[in-house]
Amino acid sequence: MAKGGQTPPEDSGGPSGGPGSDAVRAAWARKDAGDVAGARKDAQRILAGSPSPEDRERAEDLLRATATPRALYGYAFLGAVILAVLLGLVLTRYS
């Protein structure tokens, strides 16, 4: 199983030596090429069907590897609060 954004090893199953089916390999290739949104859509499309257990695991790994870290939302909220406080201070000072 791939951890933390790593592409699964090439020697783990599949008829041509890749990780799972052609659709799963194509989704991981899109992620490696930088198209994270497209790779997530491909993985969701794979999971919406009836994939094999290996393909399901690889698609779920891809979704976990491309998920936005929750801490990022906290930092964005903190930045917005600080900006609002500074804006409030400026408005009270110059009004």
C-alpha atoms as an extended CHARMM CRD file, in Angstrom:
* protein
*
        95  EXT
         1         1  MET       CA              0.0000000000        0.0000000000        0.0000000000  PROA      1               0.0000000000
         2         2  ALA       CA              1.3160000000        3.4420000000       -0.9150000000  PROA      2               0.0000000000
         3         3  LYS       CA              1.8720000000        5.9010000000        1.9090000000  PROA      3               0.0000000000
         4         4  GLY       CA              1.8410000000        9.6850000000        1.9120000000  PROA      4               0.0000000000
         5         5  GLY       CA              1.5860000000       10.4520000000       -1.7980000000  PROA      5               0.0000000000
         6         6  GLN       CA              3.8960000000        7.7310000000       -3.0620000000  PROA      6               0.0000000000
         7         7  THR       CA              3.0600000000        5.9410000000       -6.2700000000  PROA      7               0.0000000000
         8         8  PRO       CA              2.5790000000        2.2240000000       -5.6000000000  PROA      8               0.0000000000
         9         9  PRO       CA              5.5450000000        0.0500000000       -6.6300000000  PROA      9               0.0000000000
        10        10  GLU       CA              5.4990000000       -1.1140000000      -10.2340000000  PROA      10              0.0000000000
        11        11  ASP       CA              5.9570000000       -4.7920000000       -9.3700000000  PROA      11              0.0000000000
        12        12  SER       CA              2.6920000000       -5.1750000000       -7.4440000000  PROA      12              0.0000000000
        13        13  GLY       CA              0.3030000000       -7.1050000000       -9.6250000000  PROA      13              0.0000000000
        14        14  GLY       CA             -1.6020000000       -6.4650000000      -12.8010000000  PROA      14              0.0000000000
        15        15  PRO       CA             -1.0610000000       -8.1510000000      -16.1470000000  PROA      15              0.0000000000
        16        16  SER       CA              1.7080000000       -5.7910000000      -17.2590000000  PROA      16              0.0000000000
        17        17  GLY       CA              3.4230000000       -5.4640000000      -13.8880000000  PROA      17              0.0000000000
        18        18  GLY       CA              1.6970000000       -2.2270000000      -12.8250000000  PROA      18              0.0000000000
        19        19  PRO       CA             -0.4510000000       -1.4730000000       -9.7760000000  PROA      19              0.0000000000
        20        20  GLY       CA             -3.8980000000       -2.8090000000      -10.6440000000  PROA      20              0.0000000000
        21        21  SER       CA             -5.8950000000       -2.2290000000      -13.7990000000  PROA      21              0.0000000000
        22        22  ASP       CA             -5.1540000000        0.1580000000      -16.6360000000  PROA      22              0.0000000000
        23        23  ALA       CA             -7.6120000000        2.7100000000      -15.2230000000  PROA      23              0.0000000000
        24        24  VAL       CA             -5.8300000000        2.7370000000      -11.8520000000  PROA      24              0.0000000000
        25        25  ARG       CA             -2.4200000000        3.0510000000      -13.5070000000  PROA      25              0.0000000000
        26        26  ALA       CA             -3.7440000000        5.9150000000      -15.6460000000  PROA      26              0.0000000000
        27        27  ALA       CA             -5.0980000000        7.7060000000      -12.5480000000  PROA      27              0.0000000000
        28        28  TRP       CA             -1.7350000000        7.3940000000      -10.7540000000  PROA      28              0.0000000000
        29        29  ALA       CA              0.0510000000        8.5680000000      -13.9130000000  PROA      29              0.0000000000
        30        30  ARG       CA             -2.1510000000       11.6780000000      -13.9960000000  PROA      30              0.0000000000
        31        31  LYS       CA             -1.2850000000       12.3700000000      -10.3460000000  PROA      31              0.0000000000
        32        32  ASP       CA              2.4220000000       11.9380000000      -11.0560000000  PROA      32              0.0000000000
        33        33  ALA       CA              2.1150000000       14.2890000000      -14.0360000000  PROA      33              0.0000000000
        34        34  GLY       CA              0.6110000000       16.9610000000      -11.7630000000  PROA      34              0.0000000000
        35        35  ASP       CA             -3.0880000000       16.6540000000      -12.6340000000  PROA      35              0.0000000000
        36        36  VAL       CA             -4.3180000000       16.0020000000       -9.0900000000  PROA      36              0.0000000000
        37        37  ALA       CA             -7.9250000000       17.0290000000       -9.7670000000  PROA      37              0.0000000000
        38        38  GLY       CA             -8.1270000000       14.7230000000      -12.7770000000  PROA      38              0.0000000000
        39        39  ALA       CA             -6.5550000000       11.8730000000      -10.8300000000  PROA      39              0.0000000000
        40        40  ARG       CA             -9.1060000000       12.3050000000       -8.0200000000  PROA      40              0.0000000000
        41        41  LYS       CA            -11.9680000000       12.2600000000      -10.5490000000  PROA      41              0.0000000000
        42        42  ASP       CA            -10.5680000000        9.0840000000      -12.1020000000  PROA      42              0.0000000000
        43        43  ALA       CA            -10.2590000000        7.4340000000       -8.6830000000  PROA      43              0.0000000000
        44        44  GLN       CA            -13.8330000000        8.4090000000       -7.7730000000  PROA      44              0.0000000000
        45        45  ARG       CA            -15.0570000000        7.0480000000      -11.1080000000  PROA      45              0.0000000000
        46        46  ILE       CA            -13.2320000000        3.7630000000      -10.4240000000  PROA      46              0.0000000000
        47        47  LEU       CA            -14.7960000000        3.5140000000       -6.9550000000  PROA      47              0.0000000000
        48        48  ALA       CA            -18.2640000000        4.3110000000       -8.3470000000  PROA      48              0.0000000000
        49        49  GLY       CA            -18.0950000000        1.1650000000      -10.4580000000  PROA      49              0.0000000000
        50        50  SER       CA            -17.5330000000       -2.3050000000       -9.0920000000  PROA      50              0.0000000000
        51        51  PRO       CA            -13.7380000000       -2.5120000000       -8.9510000000  PROA      51              0.0000000000
        52        52  SER       CA            -11.6900000000       -5.4920000000       -7.8780000000  PROA      52              0.0000000000
        53        53  PRO       CA            -10.4410000000       -5.3840000000       -4.2700000000  PROA      53              0.0000000000
        54        54  GLU       CA             -6.9420000000       -4.4380000000       -5.4720000000  PROA      54              0.0000000000
        55        55  ASP       CA             -8.2710000000       -1.6250000000       -7.6770000000  PROA      55              0.0000000000
        56        56  ARG       CA            -10.4680000000       -0.3880000000       -4.8040000000  PROA      56              0.0000000000
        57        57  GLU       CA             -7.4420000000       -0.2810000000       -2.4850000000  PROA      57              0.0000000000
        58        58  ARG       CA             -5.3010000000        1.5520000000       -5.0550000000  PROA      58              0.0000000000
        59        59  ALA       CA             -8.0610000000        4.0920000000       -5.7970000000  PROA      59              0.0000000000
        60        60  GLU       CA             -8.5900000000        4.7470000000       -2.0860000000  PROA      60              0.0000000000
        61        61  ASP       CA             -4.8110000000        5.1560000000       -1.6880000000  PROA      61              0.0000000000
        62        62  LEU       CA             -4.8660000000        7.7130000000       -4.4940000000  PROA      62              0.0000000000
        63        63  LEU       CA             -7.6940000000        9.6620000000       -2.8560000000  PROA      63              0.0000000000
        64        64  ARG       CA             -5.8420000000        9.6720000000        0.4820000000  PROA      64              0.0000000000
        65        65  ALA       CA             -2.5950000000       10.7470000000       -1.1980000000  PROA      65              0.0000000000
        66        66  THR       CA             -4.2530000000       13.7010000000       -2.9170000000  PROA      66              0.0000000000
        67        67  ALA       CA             -6.4780000000       14.9080000000       -0.0730000000  PROA      67              0.0000000000
        68        68  THR       CA             -6.0040000000       18.4230000000        1.2790000000  PROA      68              0.0000000000
        69        69  PRO       CA             -4.4860000000       18.3090000000        4.7760000000  PROA      69              0.0000000000
        70        70  ARG       CA             -6.9710000000       19.4230000000        7.4500000000  PROA      70              0.0000000000
        71        71  ALA       CA             -4.3590000000       21.6470000000        9.0820000000  PROA      71              0.0000000000
        72        72  LEU       CA             -4.3440000000       23.7950000000        5.9490000000  PROA      72              0.0000000000
        73        73  TYR       CA             -7.9590000000       24.7750000000        6.5600000000  PROA      73              0.0000000000
        74        74  GLY       CA             -7.0530000000       25.7950000000       10.1190000000  PROA      74              0.0000000000
        75        75  TYR       CA             -4.2130000000       28.0160000000        8.9170000000  PROA      75              0.0000000000
        76        76  ALA       CA             -6.4650000000       29.6060000000        6.2810000000  PROA      76              0.0000000000
        77        77  PHE       CA             -9.1150000000       30.3380000000        8.9200000000  PROA      77              0.0000000000
        78        78  LEU       CA             -6.4850000000       31.7850000000       11.2690000000  PROA      78              0.0000000000
        79        79  GLY       CA             -5.1800000000       34.0090000000        8.4680000000  PROA      79              0.0000000000
        80        80  ALA       CA             -8.6980000000       35.2440000000        7.6980000000  PROA      80              0.0000000000
        81        81  VAL       CA             -9.3130000000       36.0570000000       11.3780000000  PROA      81              0.0000000000
        82        82  ILE       CA             -6.0320000000       37.9650000000       11.6660000000  PROA      82              0.0000000000
        83        83  LEU       CA             -6.8220000000       39.8830000000        8.4750000000  PROA      83              0.0000000000
        84        84  ALA       CA            -10.2860000000       40.7660000000        9.7820000000  PROA      84              0.0000000000
        85        85  VAL       CA             -8.8500000000       41.9830000000       13.1090000000  PROA      85              0.0000000000
        86        86  LEU       CA             -6.2320000000       44.1320000000       11.3700000000  PROA      86              0.0000000000
        87        87  LEU       CA             -8.8630000000       45.5530000000        9.0170000000  PROA      87              0.0000000000
        88        88  GLY       CA            -11.0760000000       46.3380000000       12.0160000000  PROA      88              0.0000000000
        89        89  LEU       CA             -8.1810000000       48.1130000000       13.7280000000  PROA      89              0.0000000000
        90        90  VAL       CA             -7.4780000000       50.1660000000       10.6270000000  PROA      90              0.0000000000
        91        91  LEU       CA            -11.1160000000       51.1570000000       10.2580000000  PROA      91              0.0000000000
        92        92  THR       CA            -11.4270000000       52.1960000000       13.9030000000  PROA      92              0.0000000000
        93        93  ARG       CA             -8.1750000000       54.1450000000       13.7780000000  PROA      93              0.0000000000
        94        94  TYR       CA             -8.9520000000       56.1500000000       10.6370000000  PROA      94              0.0000000000
        95        95  SER       CA            -12.6900000000       56.6550000000       10.9400000000  PROA      95              0.0000000000
